[in-house]
Amino acid sequence: MRNEKMPYSAGAYGRDERKGDYREDKRNLFENNNDILLTWDKNVTADISLRASVGGNMRSLNYKSSFTTSDYLNVPGSYIHSATH
């Protein structure tokens, strides 16, 4: 889990309006590899021998990602109070 806080006036990853942002990412990654190698050796005659190898790999990968981000650091207009003098 990681979070990213962008201050007002900073821009990143296509957020061109530079009004600040808050983002949280949750990532989970699991990878497993299994290998096998079989070798066969045979002396056919005193001068001739055969050797064969065969192998394989099985890879398992599980990746999950989710994120949420704010719509900049906007405050709805009804919450903004201004005082006039």
N, C-alpha and C positions, 0 to 999 in steps of 0.2 A: 504494500500500500504506500503510495506517495501522494503528496499534494504539492500544488504549485500556486503561488500567490504572485500575481502580476500587479505592480503598483500602477496607479493612474498615470498616464503618459507613456507607459512601456507597451511595446507591441511585439507580438510573436504569433507563430503558426496561423497566419492569415487573419489575425484580429487587427484590422487596419485602423479602427476608430480610436485606438489607444485610450480606452476608458477603464483600464484595469480589468482584472479577471481572477477567478479562483477555479481551480480544477483539481479533481481527485482521480487517480488511476489505481485500479486494482488488477494485478497480473498474477497468473499462476502458470508455471511451466514445469512439466515432467517429461523427461526423455530417458528411454531405455534402449540399449543395443545388445543383441545376442548374436554371436558369431559361431560358425562351425566350419571346420576344415578336415576333410578326410583324404588320406594319402594311401595309395596302393603301390607296392613295390614287388616286382616279379623278375627273377633271373630266368630267362628263357633258355639260354645256353651260357657257356663260360664267357662268350664274347658279347652276348646280347642281353640287355635287361630293359624292362619296361617300367615306367613310373607314371602314375596319373594322380592328379589332385583335383578335388572338387570342393567347393565351399559356398557359403552363403551367409547373409546377414539379415536379421529381422530388426527393424527399427520401429519403435513405438513412440509417438510424440503427442502430448496433450497440452494445448495452450489455450488458456482462457483469459480474456481481457474485457474489462468494462471500465467506463469512465463517465463522469458527470462534470459539467462545467456551468458556470454562471453565464447569464446574458449580460456580460460586462459587469460593472459594479453600479448598475443603474438603480436608482431609488424611484419608485412610482411617484408621479406628480402630486398625488393626494397626500403624500407624506412629507413633502417639502414645505416648510413654513418660512416665509420671508417677512421681514419687518421693514416697513417704510417709515421714514422720518419726515 
